[in-house]
């Protein structure tokens, strides 16, 4: 099992950031790499078990299922059902925590997955830097940095 | 129920912040509210269950107990046992998380307690502001705001693996190691003796310390241990110094720079040594890297300088020179002294019945607290009689004698048939000439161990140090706070040591 962990500080109150990221169908609104997203079966995007199908700007298509959503912990856990990345058993969690000193947000994004050993370094780089950290960079820009 | 929850971002790596916070006795070093702190019963500060005893800057007393310590999750919890304020049922948690993007640390400090209703608002504000927020700022200042060195995506592989940062040595208070190590020769204060003689030959002087050559380290020393062997090397009784020279065999501090080929320590590592060659009474020292021991995280440099040489001595005296067995009757002279107090504790913990001899009732109380089976003040006929009572007339299996001239004859008299007299010092003077034939009256064994022969290679030193650290961790030994002198007061420290005005260890502070 490979584990990737990335964390960042978002310069906005946690509940403000959470209002944006809790929507499982909102990736196109804040990430630079998702161009189009929809929830399958037309269920609400905060229904646990719902599936989002989205397209990346490089044309790749991904389906992910919401496994857990907590407004109390401000965290969201999902699994990849289909993707071009070549990962197995991929489960990721995005979570926010308020930083009382400065009223900003500590954001964590982590994933566990299985993959062939020779692709591990590349996938860690791709997921850690080009998905999670890129997502945080986009959030920081979104909130004025 | 009141709840306080504060969090912040600290401009230092999680390893640096955790290294300080996981030390349950560290608040006195950085938190402005704390005037003094000590862990009760001499337990290592990372013992779950350890109790810290605070005096506050305003004079109040506080006792808190560590109830959780998790190095994997970077989390600890503690509760209040006694306090001057009604913070009833106070339980606090500290959690750290890494900010991988910037290399900083996210720190959460929270607690719950049940104050009286009319004081709730006031107490919540006090805890949040004067303890937690003030603590955030103080720790960041303490860590020097030097900031993290790098940011990266962390990962770890393997079945069930989880992310965990590698331990990185903290580099507080040491500007020289924040960047590349200083090159070339450095100047420092040292104690130099130009001739053998009394304490007055120990004089402060500036000396130059060369950059480390291949296989060497240069150490920025913070505390230097004073041992009786330093007196022998000063007087010339042991031929360890050819004046002019710097005495001392024990110190602790951090690695300032390393020479070519040195891999087991690196700049910034907390280390100590306790071995020949002499030369420890100095602020900076260049020496062979293999003789240097990395300190366990729970042992701070002050306590290391106070205990390493004595602990290693006690270790080989009880295991290598004489393999002490459970139920042995062991005599320890000068039982409240540096090595003596370690021998009493360790031998007792190994199951021996220790007869301790001391010079005063105060020192007798120390030996008793350390577990001595019987304690005798003075070393005359009373002492031999006590040994015979404890051993049912058999005598002592082993006698540890560092007093020499004044005790040697009694020590021999107290021995059992086939007993072992271990003479490892002569604080009262040279033992003189003895007829070997006389030893046949008891088939006695005599040992005169030399510290160097048990510690002279890196491998030997490492094994000895590891045995000592383990004994402390397993609480066979508790370490007492040393008496501190400034490095410039080395002569005074020697005078007090020779006049037996001290108990426990003496340490020079750089």
HADDOCK unambig.tbl for C-alpha pairs under 7 A between the chains (distance, minus, plus):
assign (segid A and resid 1 and name CA) (segid B and resid 157 and name CA) 5.89 0.50 0.50
assign (segid A and resid 1 and name CA) (segid B and resid 158 and name CA) 5.49 0.50 0.50
assign (segid A and resid 1 and name CA) (segid B and resid 159 and name CA) 5.23 0.50 0.50
assign (segid A and resid 1 and name CA) (segid B and resid 160 and name CA) 6.10 0.50 0.50
assign (segid A and resid 1 and name CA) (segid B and resid 161 and name CA) 6.65 0.50 0.50
assign (segid A and resid 2 and name CA) (segid B and resid 156 and name CA) 6.20 0.50 0.50
assign (segid A and resid 2 and name CA) (segid B and resid 157 and name CA) 4.66 0.50 0.50
assign (segid A and resid 2 and name CA) (segid B and resid 158 and name CA) 6.68 0.50 0.50
assign (segid A and resid 3 and name CA) (segid B and resid 155 and name CA) 5.31 0.50 0.50
assign (segid A and resid 3 and name CA) (segid B and resid 156 and name CA) 5.78 0.50 0.50
assign (segid A and resid 3 and name CA) (segid B and resid 157 and name CA) 6.51 0.50 0.50
assign (segid A and resid 3 and name CA) (segid B and resid 162 and name CA) 6.21 0.50 0.50
assign (segid A and resid 3 and name CA) (segid B and resid 163 and name CA) 6.47 0.50 0.50
assign (segid A and resid 4 and name CA) (segid B and resid 154 and name CA) 6.17 0.50 0.50
assign (segid A and resid 4 and name CA) (segid B and resid 155 and name CA) 4.88 0.50 0.50
assign (segid A and resid 5 and name CA) (segid B and resid 153 and name CA) 6.59 0.50 0.50
assign (segid A and resid 5 and name CA) (segid B and resid 154 and name CA) 5.79 0.50 0.50
assign (segid A and resid 5 and name CA) (segid B and resid 155 and name CA) 6.47 0.50 0.50
assign (segid A and resid 5 and name CA) (segid B and resid 163 and name CA) 6.98 0.50 0.50
assign (segid A and resid 6 and name CA) (segid B and resid 100 and name CA) 5.48 0.50 0.50
assign (segid A and resid 6 and name CA) (segid B and resid 101 and name CA) 6.92 0.50 0.50
assign (segid A and resid 6 and name CA) (segid B and resid 153 and name CA) 5.99 0.50 0.50
assign (segid A and resid 7 and name CA) (segid B and resid 99 and name CA) 4.87 0.50 0.50
assign (segid A and resid 7 and name CA) (segid B and resid 100 and name CA) 5.07 0.50 0.50
assign (segid A and resid 7 and name CA) (segid B and resid 101 and name CA) 6.05 0.50 0.50
assign (segid A and resid 8 and name CA) (segid B and resid 99 and name CA) 5.32 0.50 0.50
assign (segid A and resid 8 and name CA) (segid B and resid 100 and name CA) 6.51 0.50 0.50
assign (segid A and resid 8 and name CA) (segid B and resid 101 and name CA) 5.43 0.50 0.50
assign (segid A and resid 99 and name CA) (segid B and resid 7 and name CA) 5.03 0.50 0.50
assign (segid A and resid 99 and name CA) (segid B and resid 8 and name CA) 5.47 0.50 0.50
assign (segid A and resid 100 and name CA) (segid B and resid 6 and name CA) 5.55 0.50 0.50
assign (segid A and resid 100 and name CA) (segid B and resid 7 and name CA) 5.09 0.50 0.50
assign (segid A and resid 100 and name CA) (segid B and resid 8 and name CA) 6.39 0.50 0.50
assign (segid A and resid 101 and name CA) (segid B and resid 7 and name CA) 5.93 0.50 0.50
assign (segid A and resid 101 and name CA) (segid B and resid 8 and name CA) 5.01 0.50 0.50
assign (segid A and resid 128 and name CA) (segid B and resid 153 and name CA) 5.94 0.50 0.50
